[in-house]
Amino acid sequence: MSLGPAIPPLEEERAAGPLLEVRALGKRFGAHEVLKKISINIAAGEFITLLGESGSGKTTMLRLIAGFEQPSSGEIWMNGERLDTLPPYKRRVNTVFQQYALFPHLNVRDNVAYGLRVTNAPSNEIDSRVADALRMVKMESFALARPATLSGGQQQRVALARALVNRPLLLLLDEPLSALDANLRKEMQSELKALQREVGITFLFVTHDQDEAMALSDRIALLRNGALEQIASPREIYSYPATAYTAQFIGQTNLLRAEIRSGVATCGALRWPASAPDGAVLFSLRPEAIRLADPVADGAANSVANSPAAEARFSAVVKQQLYGGASELLEIECGGQTLRVKIPARGPLSGKQDFSFSAQDAVRVTE
């Protein structure tokens, strides 16, 4: 669906480099350093999420890009031109806030048209652009409705239309789904992703919800205390976390403090092959990477324990079992060590059970 003939083709907006470059961006409020020399490149048409706990700096970074705050250090560039020196109204950037801030005395059409009227756009152009924007978010039949008569999801669509009507190159979204109930939030995640693909505009999305970030993003930039912890695709950041913090924040994990000797990692009763120099190493092992194994005879079990193969086997006692529909979460104890295990639902388990995991699923991480 087109935004209208006046919008430049996406290919013409793409410079040889990235659409947006954040270069060593820093921000201080007094003595408090909120952002610490963050550098990120964002491609045209990309859906990238800033993920982090409250106070990690993600909303501050969004405000710096929008022009609502000025950086203490670093630079922001868009399509090869300096962005952070421009006032907000000269940036081809629009923001959708957590609170949609729709004008209650205006109907949907007038809310969407407001920004165009402020800039004195021609009236015939306003009508066509507003109609296109409402059509994109499937709200054309609500053009004459007042915000108070709309559901939370419908208000969110109007807020998106109001931002899209200005034809930004970059759309900033500051936790726009957080005010919705759980079911509607899931529905809007799907719609938001589909809309972004349809219009081809770059989305920079802020959330503290890891599941939301995983579902929506092309890449996730995880912030921690104002610094960039890791940036990668959802699959990569989950499967290959670089740090213990990333492994724990993105999903659940078991952190294994192992000692490597002659290519064998040992962590309590667990032993598996590991290609790393001798010494202390920290590993992340996801709960779903551990599975129930067929029982083995005592002699075979001792042989496995003494000669680790590509598949590590061990026995553990099931301490707790939580039913989750299609899956179950187990808490098991092995040699004084507690592990979490996620398996397909299969009925009650108790006592000692045999488990296994592939050595490649134990991913080395830094502290």
C-alpha positions as CSV (number, residue, x, y, z in Angstrom):
1,M,0.0,0.0,0.0
2,S,1.5,3.4,-1.0
3,L,1.9,6.5,1.0
4,G,1.3,8.5,-2.1
5,P,3.3,9.7,-5.0
6,A,5.1,12.4,-3.1
7,I,7.1,10.0,-1.0
8,P,10.5,9.3,-2.5
9,P,11.2,5.7,-3.5
10,L,12.9,3.8,-0.7
11,E,15.9,3.1,-2.8
12,E,16.6,6.8,-3.3
13,E,16.6,7.3,0.5
14,R,19.3,4.7,1.0
15,A,22.8,6.0,0.9
16,A,25.7,3.7,0.4
17,G,26.0,3.3,4.1
18,P,23.4,2.8,6.9
19,L,20.3,5.0,7.3
20,L,21.2,6.0,10.8
21,E,24.6,6.0,12.5
22,V,25.0,6.5,16.2
23,R,28.6,7.3,16.9
24,A,30.0,7.0,20.5
25,L,26.9,8.6,21.8
26,G,27.0,9.7,25.5
27,K,24.6,11.5,27.8
28,R,25.1,12.8,31.3
29,F,22.6,14.3,33.6
30,G,24.8,16.1,36.1
31,A,27.3,13.5,37.5
32,H,25.1,10.6,36.3
33,E,26.2,9.0,33.1
34,V,23.1,7.6,31.4
35,L,24.6,6.6,28.1
36,K,28.2,5.4,27.7
37,K,29.7,5.8,24.2
38,I,27.1,3.7,22.3
39,S,27.7,3.1,18.6
40,I,25.0,1.5,16.4
41,N,24.4,1.4,12.7
42,I,20.8,0.9,11.5
43,A,19.9,-0.1,8.0
44,A,17.0,1.4,5.9
45,G,13.9,-0.8,6.4
46,E,15.2,-2.5,9.5
47,F,13.2,-3.2,12.6
48,I,15.6,-2.8,15.5
49,T,14.7,-3.0,19.2
50,L,16.4,-1.3,22.1
51,L,15.9,-3.8,25.0
52,G,16.8,-3.3,28.6
53,E,15.8,-2.9,32.2
54,S,14.4,0.4,33.5
55,G,17.2,2.9,33.7
56,S,19.4,1.2,31.1
57,G,19.3,4.3,28.9
58,K,17.0,3.1,26.0
59,T,14.4,5.9,26.2
60,T,17.2,8.5,26.6
61,M,18.7,7.2,23.4
62,L,15.4,7.5,21.7
63,R,15.0,11.1,22.9
64,L,18.5,12.0,21.6
65,I,17.7,10.7,18.1
66,A,14.3,12.5,18.1
67,G,16.0,15.7,19.2
68,F,14.2,16.1,22.6
69,E,17.6,15.9,24.4
70,Q,21.1,16.9,23.3
71,P,24.0,14.4,23.6
72,S,26.8,15.2,26.0
73,S,29.2,13.5,23.5
74,G,29.2,11.6,20.2
75,E,27.3,12.2,17.0
76,I,24.1,11.0,15.2
77,W,24.1,10.9,11.4
78,M,21.3,10.1,9.0
79,N,21.9,9.2,5.3
80,G,25.4,10.7,5.6
81,E,24.3,14.0,7.1
82,R,24.7,15.2,10.7
83,L,21.4,14.8,12.6
84,D,22.0,15.8,16.2
85,T,22.7,19.4,15.2
86,L,19.2,19.8,13.7
87,P,16.1,20.8,15.7
88,P,13.4,18.1,16.0
89,Y,11.1,19.6,13.4
90,K,13.8,19.4,10.7
91,R,14.5,15.7,11.3
92,R,12.7,13.1,9.2
93,V,12.0,11.2,12.4
94,N,8.7,10.7,14.2
95,T,7.9,9.2,17.6
96,V,5.0,7.1,18.9
97,F,4.9,7.4,22.7
98,Q,3.7,5.0,25.4
99,Q,0.8,7.4,26.0
100,Y,-0.7,8.1,22.6
101,A,-1.7,11.7,23.5
102,L,-4.5,11.9,21.0
103,F,-6.6,15.1,21.1
104,P,-9.9,14.1,22.7
105,H,-11.8,17.0,21.0
106,L,-10.7,15.9,17.5
107,N,-11.9,13.0,15.5
108,V,-9.5,10.4,14.2
109,R,-9.1,12.1,10.8
110,D,-8.3,15.4,12.4
111,N,-5.9,13.9,14.9
112,V,-3.9,12.3,12.0
113,A,-4.1,15.5,10.0
114,Y,-2.9,17.8,12.8
115,G,0.8,17.7,12.1
116,L,0.3,18.4,8.4
117,R,-2.0,21.4,9.1
118,V,0.6,22.8,11.5
119,T,3.2,22.7,8.7
120,N,0.6,24.4,6.3
121,A,0.5,21.5,3.9
122,P,-1.9,22.0,1.0
123,S,-5.4,20.9,1.9
124,N,-5.9,18.5,-1.0
125,E,-2.5,16.8,-0.1
126,I,-3.6,16.6,3.5
127,D,-6.8,14.7,2.6
128,S,-5.0,12.1,0.4
129,R,-2.2,11.6,2.8
130,V,-4.5,11.1,5.8
131,A,-6.7,8.7,3.8
132,D,-3.6,6.7,2.9
133,A,-2.3,6.6,6.5
134,L,-5.7,5.5,7.9
135,R,-5.9,2.8,5.2
136,M,-2.5,1.5,6.1
137,V,-3.5,1.0,9.8
138,K,-7.0,-0.2,8.8
139,M,-8.8,2.6,10.5
140,E,-10.4,4.4,7.6
141,S,-13.9,3.4,8.8
142,F,-13.2,5.2,12.1
143,A,-12.2,8.5,10.5
144,L,-15.1,10.4,12.2
145,A,-14.8,8.7,15.6
146,R,-13.5,10.4,18.8
147,P,-10.6,8.8,20.6
148,A,-12.7,8.1,23.7
149,T,-14.9,5.7,21.7
150,L,-11.9,3.6,20.5
151,S,-10.3,0.6,22.1
152,G,-6.6,0.7,23.2
153,G,-5.5,-1.1,20.1
154,Q,-7.5,1.2,17.8
155,Q,-5.9,4.2,19.6
156,Q,-2.5,2.7,19.0
157,R,-3.3,2.4,15.3
158,V,-4.3,6.1,15.2
159,A,-1.1,7.1,16.9
160,L,0.9,5.1,14.2
161,A,-1.1,6.8,11.4
162,R,-0.4,10.2,12.9
163,A,3.3,9.4,12.8
164,L,3.3,7.8,9.4
165,V,1.4,10.6,7.7
166,N,4.5,12.8,8.0
167,R,6.5,10.3,5.9
168,P,9.4,9.8,8.3
169,L,12.5,7.9,7.3
170,L,12.7,6.6,10.9
171,L,9.9,5.8,13.3
172,L,10.7,5.7,17.0
173,L,8.4,3.7,19.2
174,D,8.7,4.1,23.0
175,E,7.0,1.1,24.5
176,P,3.8,1.7,22.5
177,L,2.2,-1.6,23.4
178,S,2.8,-1.5,27.2
179,A,-0.7,0.0,27.9
180,L,-2.5,-2.9,26.2
181,D,-3.8,-6.1,27.9
182,A,-1.8,-9.3,27.2
183,N,-4.0,-10.7,24.4
184,L,-4.3,-7.4,22.6
185,R,-0.6,-6.8,23.0
186,K,0.2,-10.1,21.2
187,E,-2.3,-9.2,18.4
188,M,-0.8,-5.8,18.0
189,Q,2.8,-7.2,17.9
190,S,1.8,-9.2,14.8
191,E,0.1,-6.2,13.2
192,L,3.0,-3.9,14.0
193,K,5.5,-6.2,12.3
194,A,3.2,-6.6,9.3
195,L,2.8,-2.9,9.0
196,Q,6.5,-2.2,9.2
197,R,7.1,-4.7,6.4
198,E,4.4,-3.2,4.3
199,V,5.4,0.5,4.6
200,G,9.2,-0.3,4.5
201,I,10.0,2.4,7.1
202,T,12.8,1.8,9.6
203,F,11.5,1.2,13.1
204,L,13.5,1.8,16.3
205,F,11.4,0.2,19.0
206,V,12.0,0.4,22.8
207,T,10.8,-2.2,25.2
208,H,11.8,-4.0,28.4
209,D,9.9,-7.1,27.3
210,Q,12.3,-9.8,26.0
211,D,9.5,-11.8,24.3
212,E,8.3,-8.8,22.5
213,A,11.8,-7.9,21.3
214,M,12.3,-11.5,20.1
215,A,9.0,-11.6,18.2
216,L,9.3,-8.2,16.4
217,S,13.0,-7.5,15.7
218,D,15.4,-8.0,12.9
219,R,18.1,-7.2,15.5
220,I,18.1,-6.5,19.2
221,A,20.4,-4.0,20.9
222,L,20.6,-5.0,24.6
223,L,21.5,-2.1,26.9
224,R,22.8,-2.5,30.4
225,N,23.5,0.5,32.7
226,G,23.9,2.8,29.7
227,A,26.3,0.6,27.8
228,L,25.7,-1.7,24.8
229,E,25.9,-5.3,26.1
230,Q,25.3,-7.1,22.7
231,I,23.6,-6.4,19.4
232,A,22.5,-9.3,17.2
233,S,19.5,-11.0,15.6
234,P,17.0,-12.6,17.9
235,R,18.2,-16.1,17.0
236,E,21.9,-15.2,17.5
237,I,21.5,-13.3,20.7
238,Y,19.5,-16.2,22.2
239,S,21.6,-19.1,20.9
240,Y,25.0,-17.4,21.3
241,P,24.8,-14.9,24.1
242,A,28.1,-13.1,24.5
243,T,27.8,-12.4,28.3
244,A,26.2,-14.0,31.3
245,Y,23.9,-11.0,31.6
246,T,22.6,-11.4,28.1
247,A,22.1,-15.2,28.6
248,Q,20.0,-14.5,31.8
249,F,18.1,-11.5,30.4
250,I,17.1,-13.1,27.1
251,G,15.2,-16.2,28.2
252,Q,16.3,-18.6,31.0
253,T,19.6,-20.3,31.3
254,N,21.8,-22.4,33.5
255,L,25.2,-20.8,34.2
256,L,27.8,-23.4,34.6
257,R,31.2,-22.5,36.2
258,A,33.4,-25.1,34.8
259,E,37.1,-26.0,34.9
260,I,38.7,-27.0,31.6
261,R,41.5,-29.5,31.6
262,S,42.9,-31.2,28.4
263,G,39.8,-30.4,26.4
264,V,37.3,-31.5,29.0
265,A,35.0,-29.2,30.9
266,T,34.0,-30.2,34.5
267,C,31.3,-28.6,36.5
268,G,30.4,-30.7,39.5
269,A,29.1,-34.0,38.2
270,L,28.9,-32.7,34.7
271,R,31.6,-33.4,32.1
272,W,31.7,-32.6,28.4
273,P,34.3,-31.8,25.7
274,A,35.2,-28.2,25.3
275,S,37.7,-26.6,22.8
276,A,39.1,-23.9,25.0
277,P,42.4,-23.3,26.9
278,D,42.7,-24.9,30.3
279,G,41.3,-22.8,33.2
280,A,38.1,-21.5,34.6
281,V,35.3,-20.9,32.1
282,L,31.7,-19.8,32.3
283,F,29.1,-21.5,30.1
284,S,25.4,-20.9,29.4
285,L,23.2,-23.9,28.9
286,R,19.5,-23.3,28.0
287,P,16.9,-25.4,29.9
288,E,15.5,-26.7,26.6
289,A,19.0,-28.0,25.7
290,I,18.8,-30.5,28.5
291,R,16.6,-33.6,27.7
292,L,15.6,-36.8,29.3
293,A,17.9,-39.6,28.4
294,D,17.3,-43.3,28.3
295,P,18.5,-45.0,31.5
296,V,21.9,-46.7,31.3
297,A,23.4,-49.4,33.5
298,D,25.6,-48.4,36.4
299,G,28.8,-49.5,34.6
300,A,27.9,-47.7,31.5
301,A,27.0,-44.6,33.5
302,N,30.4,-44.6,35.1
303,S,32.0,-45.0,31.7
304,V,30.1,-42.0,30.4
305,A,31.0,-39.9,33.4
306,N,34.7,-40.7,33.0
307,S,34.9,-40.3,29.2
308,P,32.7,-37.4,28.1
309,A,31.4,-37.6,24.5
310,A,29.7,-35.1,22.3
311,E,26.6,-35.8,24.3
312,A,27.0,-35.3,28.1
313,R,25.0,-37.6,30.3
314,F,24.2,-37.4,34.0
315,S,21.7,-38.4,36.6
316,A,19.8,-36.0,38.7
317,V,16.9,-35.9,41.2
318,V,13.7,-34.1,40.1
319,K,12.9,-31.6,42.9
320,Q,10.1,-29.7,41.2
321,Q,7.9,-29.9,38.1
322,L,5.9,-27.0,36.7
323,Y,3.3,-27.7,34.0
324,G,3.2,-25.2,31.2
325,G,0.8,-26.7,28.6
326,A,2.9,-28.0,25.8
327,S,6.1,-28.0,28.0
328,E,7.1,-28.6,31.5
329,L,9.8,-26.9,33.6
330,L,11.8,-29.1,35.9
331,E,14.1,-28.1,38.7
332,I,16.7,-30.9,39.2
333,E,19.6,-31.4,41.5
334,C,22.8,-33.0,40.4
335,G,25.7,-33.3,42.9
336,G,24.6,-30.3,44.9
337,Q,24.0,-28.2,41.8
338,T,20.5,-27.1,40.8
339,L,19.6,-26.9,37.1
340,R,16.4,-25.9,35.2
341,V,15.2,-28.2,32.4
342,K,12.5,-27.6,29.9
343,I,11.0,-30.7,28.2
344,P,7.8,-31.5,26.2
345,A,4.9,-32.2,28.5
346,R,4.9,-35.9,29.4
347,G,3.3,-36.4,32.8
348,P,4.6,-36.4,36.4
349,L,8.3,-37.2,37.1
350,S,10.0,-37.9,40.4
351,G,13.1,-39.3,41.9
352,K,16.3,-39.9,40.0
353,Q,16.2,-39.5,36.2
354,D,18.8,-39.6,33.5
355,F,19.4,-36.5,31.5
356,S,21.7,-35.4,28.6
357,F,22.8,-32.4,26.6
358,S,25.0,-31.8,23.5
359,A,28.3,-30.3,24.2
360,Q,27.8,-27.7,21.5
361,D,24.7,-26.4,23.4
362,A,27.0,-25.3,26.3
363,V,27.9,-21.8,25.1
364,R,30.9,-20.0,26.5
365,V,30.1,-16.5,27.9
366,T,32.0,-13.8,29.7
367,E,31.0,-12.5,33.1
